Amino acid sequence: MSDELKHVTHYLVLFIGLLVFVFLFSVYSHNKNAKALIGFSFSVFYILWGIIHHALDGRLSKLIILEYVLVGLFVFCLFFVALGL
């Protein structure tokens, strides 16, 4: 498989995960606990996706892991505060 096709496949998985997140968030829009769990789950998915993506590319390092963990936590915190959960 070519490098370009690998990247398209990786980002397609991320995009589908985002669509699932948006769908679940709209289905459970009335439940604050479910929204918090969905937001947390997406953050974990994003962190794992980033780590796996870079591992498959052979570019994984401790700094990349730290970056994905910090961005995932930051986005979750913003999400949590913005929605008043």
PyMOL commands that place a pseudoatom at each C-alpha (Angstrom):
pseudoatom trace, name=CA, resn=MET, resi=1, chain=A, elem=C, hetatm=0, pos=[0.000, 0.000, 0.000]
pseudoatom trace, name=CA, resn=SER, resi=2, chain=A, elem=C, hetatm=0, pos=[1.365, 3.425, -0.894]
pseudoatom trace, name=CA, resn=ASP, resi=3, chain=A, elem=C, hetatm=0, pos=[2.151, 5.995, 1.798]
pseudoatom trace, name=CA, resn=GLU, resi=4, chain=A, elem=C, hetatm=0, pos=[-0.546, 8.316, 0.498]
pseudoatom trace, name=CA, resn=LEU, resi=5, chain=A, elem=C, hetatm=0, pos=[-3.203, 5.594, 0.723]
pseudoatom trace, name=CA, resn=LYS, resi=6, chain=A, elem=C, hetatm=0, pos=[-2.058, 4.717, 4.257]
pseudoatom trace, name=CA, resn=HIS, resi=7, chain=A, elem=C, hetatm=0, pos=[-2.494, 8.325, 5.351]
pseudoatom trace, name=CA, resn=VAL, resi=8, chain=A, elem=C, hetatm=0, pos=[-5.919, 8.570, 3.724]
pseudoatom trace, name=CA, resn=THR, resi=9, chain=A, elem=C, hetatm=0, pos=[-6.955, 5.384, 5.522]
pseudoatom trace, name=CA, resn=HIS, resi=10, chain=A, elem=C, hetatm=0, pos=[-5.652, 6.645, 8.866]
pseudoatom trace, name=CA, resn=TYR, resi=11, chain=A, elem=C, hetatm=0, pos=[-7.428, 9.976, 8.556]
pseudoatom trace, name=CA, resn=LEU, resi=12, chain=A, elem=C, hetatm=0, pos=[-10.600, 8.256, 7.357]
pseudoatom trace, name=CA, resn=VAL, resi=13, chain=A, elem=C, hetatm=0, pos=[-10.631, 6.298, 10.625]
pseudoatom trace, name=CA, resn=LEU, resi=14, chain=A, elem=C, hetatm=0, pos=[-10.231, 9.568, 12.557]
pseudoatom trace, name=CA, resn=PHE, resi=15, chain=A, elem=C, hetatm=0, pos=[-13.015, 11.224, 10.548]
pseudoatom trace, name=CA, resn=ILE, resi=16, chain=A, elem=C, hetatm=0, pos=[-15.381, 8.281, 11.080]
pseudoatom trace, name=CA, resn=GLY, resi=17, chain=A, elem=C, hetatm=0, pos=[-14.603, 8.431, 14.805]
pseudoatom trace, name=CA, resn=LEU, resi=18, chain=A, elem=C, hetatm=0, pos=[-15.489, 12.124, 14.784]
pseudoatom trace, name=CA, resn=LEU, resi=19, chain=A, elem=C, hetatm=0, pos=[-18.765, 11.391, 12.984]
pseudoatom trace, name=CA, resn=VAL, resi=20, chain=A, elem=C, hetatm=0, pos=[-19.616, 8.708, 15.559]
pseudoatom trace, name=CA, resn=PHE, resi=21, chain=A, elem=C, hetatm=0, pos=[-18.835, 11.228, 18.325]
pseudoatom trace, name=CA, resn=VAL, resi=22, chain=A, elem=C, hetatm=0, pos=[-21.111, 13.869, 16.775]
pseudoatom trace, name=CA, resn=PHE, resi=23, chain=A, elem=C, hetatm=0, pos=[-23.888, 11.309, 16.263]
pseudoatom trace, name=CA, resn=LEU, resi=24, chain=A, elem=C, hetatm=0, pos=[-23.692, 10.007, 19.838]
pseudoatom trace, name=CA, resn=PHE, resi=25, chain=A, elem=C, hetatm=0, pos=[-23.494, 13.532, 21.184]
pseudoatom trace, name=CA, resn=SER, resi=26, chain=A, elem=C, hetatm=0, pos=[-26.688, 14.483, 19.334]
pseudoatom trace, name=CA, resn=VAL, resi=27, chain=A, elem=C, hetatm=0, pos=[-28.495, 11.315, 20.456]
pseudoatom trace, name=CA, resn=TYR, resi=28, chain=A, elem=C, hetatm=0, pos=[-27.593, 11.900, 24.121]
pseudoatom trace, name=CA, resn=SER, resi=29, chain=A, elem=C, hetatm=0, pos=[-27.826, 15.694, 24.067]
pseudoatom trace, name=CA, resn=HIS, resi=30, chain=A, elem=C, hetatm=0, pos=[-30.248, 15.662, 27.000]
pseudoatom trace, name=CA, resn=ASN, resi=31, chain=A, elem=C, hetatm=0, pos=[-27.946, 13.659, 29.307]
pseudoatom trace, name=CA, resn=LYS, resi=32, chain=A, elem=C, hetatm=0, pos=[-25.006, 15.565, 30.828]
pseudoatom trace, name=CA, resn=ASN, resi=33, chain=A, elem=C, hetatm=0, pos=[-23.308, 12.434, 32.167]
pseudoatom trace, name=CA, resn=ALA, resi=34, chain=A, elem=C, hetatm=0, pos=[-23.495, 10.737, 28.776]
pseudoatom trace, name=CA, resn=LYS, resi=35, chain=A, elem=C, hetatm=0, pos=[-22.097, 13.851, 27.061]
pseudoatom trace, name=CA, resn=ALA, resi=36, chain=A, elem=C, hetatm=0, pos=[-19.167, 13.909, 29.481]
pseudoatom trace, name=CA, resn=LEU, resi=37, chain=A, elem=C, hetatm=0, pos=[-18.503, 10.207, 28.894]
pseudoatom trace, name=CA, resn=ILE, resi=38, chain=A, elem=C, hetatm=0, pos=[-18.738, 10.624, 25.121]
pseudoatom trace, name=CA, resn=GLY, resi=39, chain=A, elem=C, hetatm=0, pos=[-16.356, 13.598, 25.225]
pseudoatom trace, name=CA, resn=PHE, resi=40, chain=A, elem=C, hetatm=0, pos=[-13.890, 11.671, 27.365]
pseudoatom trace, name=CA, resn=SER, resi=41, chain=A, elem=C, hetatm=0, pos=[-14.181, 8.637, 25.098]
pseudoatom trace, name=CA, resn=PHE, resi=42, chain=A, elem=C, hetatm=0, pos=[-13.451, 10.727, 22.031]
pseudoatom trace, name=CA, resn=SER, resi=43, chain=A, elem=C, hetatm=0, pos=[-10.410, 12.257, 23.709]
pseudoatom trace, name=CA, resn=VAL, resi=44, chain=A, elem=C, hetatm=0, pos=[-9.102, 8.774, 24.508]
pseudoatom trace, name=CA, resn=PHE, resi=45, chain=A, elem=C, hetatm=0, pos=[-9.858, 7.686, 20.925]
pseudoatom trace, name=CA, resn=TYR, resi=46, chain=A, elem=C, hetatm=0, pos=[-7.937, 10.703, 19.570]
pseudoatom trace, name=CA, resn=ILE, resi=47, chain=A, elem=C, hetatm=0, pos=[-4.943, 10.003, 21.804]
pseudoatom trace, name=CA, resn=LEU, resi=48, chain=A, elem=C, hetatm=0, pos=[-4.855, 6.329, 20.835]
pseudoatom trace, name=CA, resn=TRP, resi=49, chain=A, elem=C, hetatm=0, pos=[-5.378, 7.166, 17.167]
pseudoatom trace, name=CA, resn=GLY, resi=50, chain=A, elem=C, hetatm=0, pos=[-2.430, 9.570, 17.206]
pseudoatom trace, name=CA, resn=ILE, resi=51, chain=A, elem=C, hetatm=0, pos=[-0.144, 7.099, 18.937]
pseudoatom trace, name=CA, resn=ILE, resi=52, chain=A, elem=C, hetatm=0, pos=[-1.095, 4.269, 16.582]
pseudoatom trace, name=CA, resn=HIS, resi=53, chain=A, elem=C, hetatm=0, pos=[-0.827, 6.524, 13.517]
pseudoatom trace, name=CA, resn=HIS, resi=54, chain=A, elem=C, hetatm=0, pos=[2.712, 7.580, 14.391]
pseudoatom trace, name=CA, resn=ALA, resi=55, chain=A, elem=C, hetatm=0, pos=[3.722, 4.057, 15.441]
pseudoatom trace, name=CA, resn=LEU, resi=56, chain=A, elem=C, hetatm=0, pos=[2.631, 2.690, 12.069]
pseudoatom trace, name=CA, resn=ASP, resi=57, chain=A, elem=C, hetatm=0, pos=[4.612, 5.456, 10.350]
pseudoatom trace, name=CA, resn=GLY, resi=58, chain=A, elem=C, hetatm=0, pos=[7.673, 4.656, 12.451]
pseudoatom trace, name=CA, resn=ARG, resi=59, chain=A, elem=C, hetatm=0, pos=[7.822, 8.170, 13.878]
pseudoatom trace, name=CA, resn=LEU, resi=60, chain=A, elem=C, hetatm=0, pos=[6.572, 7.545, 17.408]
pseudoatom trace, name=CA, resn=SER, resi=61, chain=A, elem=C, hetatm=0, pos=[8.482, 9.213, 20.222]
pseudoatom trace, name=CA, resn=LYS, resi=62, chain=A, elem=C, hetatm=0, pos=[7.823, 10.178, 23.822]
pseudoatom trace, name=CA, resn=LEU, resi=63, chain=A, elem=C, hetatm=0, pos=[7.275, 13.790, 22.770]
pseudoatom trace, name=CA, resn=ILE, resi=64, chain=A, elem=C, hetatm=0, pos=[4.630, 12.801, 20.225]
pseudoatom trace, name=CA, resn=ILE, resi=65, chain=A, elem=C, hetatm=0, pos=[2.845, 10.708, 22.854]
pseudoatom trace, name=CA, resn=LEU, resi=66, chain=A, elem=C, hetatm=0, pos=[2.999, 13.630, 25.286]
pseudoatom trace, name=CA, resn=GLU, resi=67, chain=A, elem=C, hetatm=0, pos=[1.673, 15.974, 22.606]
pseudoatom trace, name=CA, resn=TYR, resi=68, chain=A, elem=C, hetatm=0, pos=[-1.352, 13.802, 21.857]
pseudoatom trace, name=CA, resn=VAL, resi=69, chain=A, elem=C, hetatm=0, pos=[-2.088, 13.258, 25.559]
pseudoatom trace, name=CA, resn=LEU, resi=70, chain=A, elem=C, hetatm=0, pos=[-1.880, 16.980, 26.329]
pseudoatom trace, name=CA, resn=VAL, resi=71, chain=A, elem=C, hetatm=0, pos=[-3.962, 18.032, 23.304]
pseudoatom trace, name=CA, resn=GLY, resi=72, chain=A, elem=C, hetatm=0, pos=[-6.553, 15.339, 24.069]
pseudoatom trace, name=CA, resn=LEU, resi=73, chain=A, elem=C, hetatm=0, pos=[-6.830, 16.446, 27.700]
pseudoatom trace, name=CA, resn=PHE, resi=74, chain=A, elem=C, hetatm=0, pos=[-6.923, 20.118, 26.740]
pseudoatom trace, name=CA, resn=VAL, resi=75, chain=A, elem=C, hetatm=0, pos=[-9.721, 19.577, 24.223]
pseudoatom trace, name=CA, resn=PHE, resi=76, chain=A, elem=C, hetatm=0, pos=[-11.667, 17.497, 26.751]
pseudoatom trace, name=CA, resn=CYS, resi=77, chain=A, elem=C, hetatm=0, pos=[-11.308, 20.248, 29.365]
pseudoatom trace, name=CA, resn=LEU, resi=78, chain=A, elem=C, hetatm=0, pos=[-12.459, 22.890, 26.859]
pseudoatom trace, name=CA, resn=PHE, resi=79, chain=A, elem=C, hetatm=0, pos=[-15.361, 20.673, 25.884]
pseudoatom trace, name=CA, resn=PHE, resi=80, chain=A, elem=C, hetatm=0, pos=[-16.267, 20.104, 29.548]
pseudoatom trace, name=CA, resn=VAL, resi=81, chain=A, elem=C, hetatm=0, pos=[-16.160, 23.834, 30.413]
pseudoatom trace, name=CA, resn=ALA, resi=82, chain=A, elem=C, hetatm=0, pos=[-17.870, 25.048, 27.220]
pseudoatom trace, name=CA, resn=LEU, resi=83, chain=A, elem=C, hetatm=0, pos=[-20.839, 22.744, 27.766]
pseudoatom trace, name=CA, resn=GLY, resi=84, chain=A, elem=C, hetatm=0, pos=[-21.076, 23.529, 31.457]
pseudoatom trace, name=CA, resn=LEU, resi=85, chain=A, elem=C, hetatm=0, pos=[-20.837, 19.914, 32.471]
for i in range(1, 85): cmd.bond("trace and resi %d" % i, "trace and resi %d" % (i + 1))
show_as sticks, trace
zoom trace
